[in-house]
Amino acid sequence: MGTVFDILVFVAIGAVAVTLGFGIRSLYKTGPEARSRSNKLMRLRVALQALAVVLLVVAMWWKSTHGG
């Protein structure tokens, strides 16, 4: 089960990085549509970061209680 948590944490971190890249790229485009998209991407990034932190905490708890 520890390996599953490791994979999930890395996938979540990768998703945060990709979302951050798209959000930054969208910042450099002009227009209200691009601004709205950038705002949505940055909110998604924050949500993904929260998910990554929760997964990391759960993985650390799992490894400390079940050995790993």
SVG drawing of the C-alpha trace seen along z (x, -y; Angstrom):
<svg xmlns="http://www.w3.org/2000/svg" viewBox="-14 -42 24 44">
<polyline fill="none" stroke="black" stroke-width="0.4" points="0.0,0.0 2.9,-2.3 3.9,-2.1 0.4,-3.2 0.7,-6.3 4.1,-7.1 2.7,-6.9 -0.3,-9.0 1.8,-11.7 4.0,-11.9 1.0,-12.1 -0.5,-14.8 2.7,-16.8 3.0,-16.4 -0.6,-17.6 0.2,-20.7 3.3,-21.4 1.4,-21.0 -1.5,-23.2 1.0,-25.8 2.6,-25.8 -0.7,-26.2 -1.7,-28.9 1.5,-30.9 1.2,-30.5 -2.3,-31.8 -1.2,-34.9 0.8,-36.1 -2.2,-36.1 -4.4,-39.1 -8.2,-39.5 -10.9,-38.8 -11.2,-35.1 -7.6,-34.5 -7.8,-36.2 -10.8,-34.1 -9.0,-30.9 -5.9,-31.9 -7.9,-32.5 -9.6,-29.1 -6.3,-27.3 -4.7,-28.9 -7.8,-27.9 -7.4,-24.4 -3.7,-24.5 -4.5,-25.4 -7.0,-22.6 -4.5,-20.1 -1.8,-21.4 -4.2,-20.8 -4.9,-17.3 -1.1,-16.6 -0.5,-17.8 -3.3,-15.6 -2.0,-12.6 1.5,-13.3 0.3,-13.4 -1.8,-10.2 1.2,-8.5 3.5,-9.5 0.9,-8.4 0.5,-5.1 4.2,-4.4 4.7,-5.3 1.9,-3.1 2.3,-0.1 6.0,-0.1 7.6,-1.2"/>
</svg>
